[in-house]
């Protein structure tokens, strides 16, 4: 049991690094015009985390354990980042509540779109959450949504054992 917990700590950290690296892919901020701001980067981190956690949720027991570890790492790192930016304890606590609430709300909406295979619903959610209702070209948001669906589907094709070992990547050519 101890070895499994230790193993998942290492794997969850590795997966988190993959999530961070992919969420910072320049194509999101250039081609798709995701705002290259703290909010925009948070939104992409949340989106990619949700995709990975959604995939892991399909794996009984171990998948939820690993998902929880990844979730914990994401928010531990966000807490650290807020403190690095100079926020105090009370401010960090309030901000963390807002960030967790944002994550949970997005997770509910994005997973619903994935389950219903509804690219337009997901695009609307992206317009509201990621693009903050700014005037973005509708076709660009739909293309972004289509690519996110492709990433989600690709992860669902990976064997459970490989997912649990963090043996996957996001090597997908974005449209």
N, C-alpha and C positions, 0 to 999 in steps of 0.2 A: 504494500500500500504506500509506504514512504517513497519508494522508488518511482511509483507512478506519479505521485504528487510532484516530485522533483523533476521528473521528465516533462510533465505538463507545464511547469514553470518555465523551463528552457524553451519548449515548443511555443508556448503562448507569447513569450518575448520575441521569438523569431517571427512568428506570424504578425505580431504587432509591427515589427520593422517593415515587413512586406506591405502591410496596409499603409503605413506612413509613406513609404517610398512611392507606392502607386498613387496614393491620393495627392502627391505632389507632382505627378506627371505634368509636364509643361503643356501638353496638348489640351488638358482641361481648361487651363487659364488663357491659352492663346486661341486655339481653334473654336472652342465652345464658349469662350468669354465668361467662364466662372470668375467672379471677382477675386483677384489676387490680393485678398485682404485677410485679416484674422478671421472674420466671419466666413469668408469663402473657403478658406483652408479648413476651418472647423467643419463646415458643411460637407466637404469632400472626405475628410477623415471619418465623419459619422456615416456617410453613404457607403464607403468601402467597408467599414467595420460592420455595418448592418448586412451587407451582402455576405460577408464571411460568416457572421454569426447565424444568419438565416440558413446557410448551407450546413453549418455544424449542427443546427437544431434538428436536422433530419437524422442525426446519428444518436440513437438512444444512449442515455446515461453519460458516456464519455464525451459526447458532443456538447452536452449542456455544461459539463464540468469545464471543458476547455473554453467554451463560449464565455462563461462567467469569468474565467481568469483573464481572457482578452479584454472584456468589458472593464474589469478592475484596473488593468494596466492602462487602458485608454484614459480613464478618469484620474488615475494617480498621476499620469503624465500631464494632463490638463491642469490639475491642482498645482503641480510643480511649476508649470509654465506661468500660471497666474501669479504665483509667489515671486517668480523671477522678474515679472513685470512690475513688481512692487506692491501688489495687493496685500492687505493685512488679513488676519485670520477671519474676522467678521465678513469682510468683503469677499474673501475666497469662499467661505461657506455659502453666502448668498448666491454668488456666481455659479458655484458647483450645482446648487439646486436647480438653477435656471438651465444650465447645460445638460444636466441629466433629464430634466423635463423635456427639453428640446429633442434630445436623443430618442426618448421614449415615444414622443409624438411622431417623429419622423419614422421610427421603426414600424410603428403601427400602420402608417400610411404606405410606406414603401413595400412592406411585406404583403399588404393587401393587394397592391398593384402586381407584385410578382406572382402571387397565388392566382390572381384572376387574369394574368397575362395581358394586362391593360396598359399599353404604352402611353396612351393619351392621358389616362388618369395619373400615371407616373410623371408625365411631362408637366401636367398642371401642378402637381406637388412640387416639382423642381422649380417651376416658375415662381411659386409662392415662397419656397424655402431657400433655395440656392440663389436664384436670381432676384429675389426680393421684389417681385412684380415690376422690375425695371423693364423698359421697352427692349425686349430681346426679340429677335426674329423667331417666329413660331416654328419655322422649319428647322432652325438651329437647335431649339430646345427638343423638338421631336427626334432629331438625329442623336442628340445627347442621350435621350431616353432610350432609343434603340440600342445604342452602344452599351448602356448600363444593363439592359436586358441580356445582351450577348455575354457580358462578363458574368452575370448571375447564372445564366444557363451553362456557361463553360465550367464554372465551379461545381455545378450540380452533376456534371459528367465525370468528375474525379472520384475515384474509389474512396470509400469511407476511411479505410486504413491510411491512405495517403493524406487525406485531409487531417486526420488525427495526428499524423506525424509532421504536419506542416510541409509536406512534400508536394507543393503546388506553387504556381506563380501566376502572374497576371499577364503573361505574354500573349496578348491578343492585339491584333492590329485594329485600332479604332478607326471608324469610318470618317 
